[in-house]
Every structure is written in C-alpha cells, then in structure tokens.
Amino acid sequence: MTVGVLDVGCFSAHLVVVERDLLRPLVSHKVRLRLDRELDSDGAISRDGVDSLCAAVLAARKKAGDIQFLPFATSSVRDSANVDEVIRKVARRTGVELKVLSGKEEARLSYAAARHWFGWSAGPMVVLDVGGGTVELAAGSGAEPDRAVSLPLGARTLTRTGMTVTEMRVEVAERLASAFPWGESAHAVGCSKVFEQLARLAGARNGTYAPRQLRLKDLEKWIPRLAKLSVRERAALPGISRHRAQQSLAGAVVAEGLMKVSGHDVVDISPWSTKEGLLLTLVERSRARNSSAA
C-alpha cells in the first residue's frame, strides 16, 4: 500500500511517499528549482535548467531508496519548447523518465483531491486551479468531474507577456467566457499555491487544517496594491513567498477573473491539488490490486 509521486514543477521537485494516509506521509522531500529563470526567449529550458532538474531528480531518487514512485512534470516542463529533449536528457542522466500530465489530467486530479478533502457533503463542485503556466478548471457532482478544461492563463505565463492589469483582466475575461459555462450553484474550491497565498494575504489563517476562504471583495482591494509594489515589497507581504512574488499580481488577476466568470464571491481553499489527486488515484489502484489478489 506504499505509493509515491515526484512532482516536478517550476519552483521545486517534491517527493511524497504515503501509506494510505496522505496527511501523514512516510517521506516528504522537496528540492528547490527555479525553472522560471531558465527559460530562453523561445521558451526552451536552458542547459543550466536541465542540470538543476537532473540534480533535483537524483536527490529525490536517493531519498526514495528502494521505494518506487511515479515522476510527473507539470506545465513548466510540459509547455517548454524543448520538452522532448529535456525528458530524454533527464532519463539518460538519472534513470528516471518524467511523465508529462496534460492540462485536462491535472484538472481531473485537482478535482479528485478537492472532492476527497471536502467530501460528498460539499455537493456539486467547481474546482479552480491557478498554476504558473496554465489554469485548470473542473466541475461535477460525483467522484469524477463532468467537465475539465485547461487554459494557458497561468500566473507565470501572464507575467511574461508584460501586460498591464487592465490588459490582463481583458485577456482573462475573454478566454474564460467561452470555457466556463457552469452554473453558480456549485461549491467553489480554489486549489494551488496561488489561491493559498492570496487567501493568506487577505487575512486567512495559516495551516493545512485551518478552514480558509478567499473573498472577491478582498482580492479586488489587493490587486491595485500589488500593482504599486516592487517585487521585493510584495515578497515582504504575508502569504507571498519570495520566489512567487514577481508573478503574484498576475495570479491575483487570474483568480479574480475565475471568481467573476464563475459567479462566486467566495471560494473555499483546498490544501490538496494535483499531487494529492495523483496519490489518491495510486492508493485506490493499490487497494483494488490487493482486493483482487485476496
């Protein structure tokens, strides 16, 4: 029943190994990355970026020992111009072949994670996940979402365009309008570090078990404030980590757009997202295999 994943994102490679209980991992080992600094003008990951990625994967493999884990990469690798080359080099130098999840797969896994966190009493849910490269949306009333969508509107993606707040708002509203036909009656859930940090910025308590919400009115107050601050000043704010400070404004604009288009003034924050959704999937598969063997 021991399962593990290696989540390779823009800012870290996070190895998590669990035995049934996701809240008490057997192993949780994180290696910092800064792949956002290693993208050239064409969107390809540089040689230094590949070197740091290989070092992080090797460190995770050493930490895991004999434990098997599923390595997956999100949009920072998936959407790079040289994704095939990067995966090939990492496999050759580390013996670990990264799996690339599609945006829709990420949306499905985030939904599964949020459903497990809030339970069936939450009723119909719409799950909003703001990443660095993309935004994932999923909605449904069962264990699996009825609809899942991924759009290139992540915080890092918008930051790299150099748009003003007004321009970002227009872009986000236009792209979301055609992709978001879901009703307002669903329970809105925000996944990802972007929603967690924005909720903390707006005054929510810190901690995995603390019920947290993000209110649209608070977000609308903070966006103009963030726009006036330097990256260093943003990093000094509660909830805004140093490595995410530069893209914190774009993340806030995307979160605002999601809440407006979906018709929700408040979203509940889920501390679980794609990584936990994949762990839950692996746990269920392991249980099914064990039941069949018995």
C-alpha positions, -999 to +999 in steps of 0.1 A: +000+000+000+030+023-001+028+047-031+048+077-041+050+106-065+077+130-076+060+163-085+084+184-107+072+219-110+086+253-117+098+260-082+105+226-067+107+188-072+087+174-044+089+137-035+059+124-014+055+088-003+024+077+016+009+045+031-029+051+027-029+083+048-020+114+028-020+136+059+009+116+074+034+109+046+062+085+052+085+107+031+082+143+021+114+157+005+115+189-015+143+203-037+141+239-048+141+247-085+139+280-104+129+268-139+112+302-145+147+317-146+160+291-171+136+297-200+151+314-230+133+338-253+118+309-273+105+292-241+131+264-241+147+252-208+184+261-208+213+237-202+216+250-166+179+244-161+183+208-173+213+204-150+194+216-119+164+195-129+186+164-131+202+172-098+168+175-081+156+142-096+187+124-085+183+138-050+147+126-049+157+091-062+184+089-035+159+099-008+134+073-020+158+044-018+140+012-029+106+029-028+090+031-062+075+065-072+057+080-102+076+110-115+055+136-132+061+171-146+036+200-149+034+229-173+069+243-166+083+212-184+052+202-205+050+236-222+087+242-228+098+244-264+123+215-259+102+192-237+111+160-255+148+168-253+145+177-216+127+144-207+153+124-228+182+140-210+167+136-176+161+099-183+196+093-196+213+111-167+191+100-138+174+068-149+140+084-142+116+091-171+093+120-163+057+116-172+040+147-186+004+152-175-019+170-198-037+201-186-070+181-185-054+154-165-042+180-140-077+194-138-092+160-132-067+152-104-072+186-087-110+179-087-104+144-072-082+160-045-107+187-036-136+161-036-117+140-011-108+170+010-143+184+013-163+152+010-196+144-005-214+169+017-199+196-005-224+187-033-217+199-068-182+214-071-163+237-094-126+235-088-103+263-098-065+257-100-042+286-110-007+273-118+023+290-132+018+281-169-019+272-171-052+274-153-072+242-148-110+241-143-131+212-134-167+207-123-190+179-113-211+163-086-195+128-085-161+113-079-150+123-114-156+157-130-182+161-157-161+187-174-124+196-173-106+224-191-070+238-192-061+272-205-027+290-209-035+317-184-011+308-156+005+334-134+039+330-149+025+329-185+007+362-180+036+378-162+059+371-191+036+389-215+043+422-198+006+432-199-009+458-176-035+449-151-063+462-174-049+442-203-046+410-182-082+414-170-095+417-205-075+387-217-086+366-188-122+375-191-123+369-229-106+335-226-127+323-197-161+334-210-162+307-237-147+280-215-168+285-184-205+275-189-211+262-154-237+275-130-233+295-099-249+269-076-218+247-073-195+248-043-164+268-055-130+255-044-096+271-051-066+248-053-029+256-058-003+278-041-017+309-058-051+306-040-035+296-007-011+326-008-039+350-018-061+338+010-033+343+035-026+378+021-063+386+026-061+376+062-069+339+063-053+317+089-023+297+080-021+259+083-034+228+065-063+221+088-075+257+092-107+264+071-097+291+047-116+313+022-108+339-004-133+367-009-136+386-042-140+419-024-107+414-006-090+404-039-103+435-056-087+456-029-053+439-031-048+439-068-042+477-071-020+475-040+001+447-055+004+466-088+021+496-070+046+474-051+080+462-063+088+425-063+108+429-031+080+447-014+055+420-024+077+393-010+075+410+024+037+406+025+021+378+044+015+348+023+036+359-007+067+338-010+099+353-024+101+331-054+064+337-064+064+375-057+070+385-093+040+366-106+018+373-076+000+402-093-009+381-124-020+353-101-044+376-083-058+389-116-064+353-128-081+343-095-103+374-097-113+366-133-122+330-123-143+341-094-162+367-115-168+345-145-179+316-123-202+339-103-186+332-069-179+359-043-162+334-021-141+303-027-130+277-001-094+268-002-083+232-006-047+224+005-047+194-018-043+197-056-028+177-085-001+159-065-026+147-039-051+137-065-025+115-082-015+100-048-052+092-041-055+076-075-025+054-069-038+044-034-071+034-049-054+013-076-032-004-049-063-012-029-080-027-059-050-048-067-048-061-032-085-069-031-082-088-064-052-108-051-071-117-019 
